[in-house]
Amino acid sequence: MTDENTNGWYDADSATFGDRLAAGREAAGMTQGQLAKRLGVKVATLRGWENDLSEPRANRLSMLSGLLGVSLPWLLTGQGEGVQAPGEAGELPQDITALLAELRDLRADLDAKADRLGILEKRLRAKLKEDV
């Protein structure tokens, strides 16, 4: 594959959100089941996103970006830091790949904790208003 053929491979004109999501998932070495489990969604939900039948909410987009190691703008539009087009990717050493996977997992955990913290804060504020 030449540069001419791969240039802009995942941009908005060449690929949909679902295409970029599937490419990011595959580049991260995850199955649909594995990614769905990490996101806390059903496989059917993830499949719908990849098939462009629906789109995730903002909190899930942020988690996806972190888990897949791509920028949020790339995931949405194809612009920014994302996965390389087929034929461009170089193999990374196993130890680096493992570190990157661990970083993605940690980022997803942090995003999930931040979401939970926001929910708890809202519940606390509502409870405080009730008691006043």
Helices and strands as residue ranges (DSSP letters): H 3-6, H 17-27, H 32-39, H 43-50, H 58-68, H 72-77, H 94-131
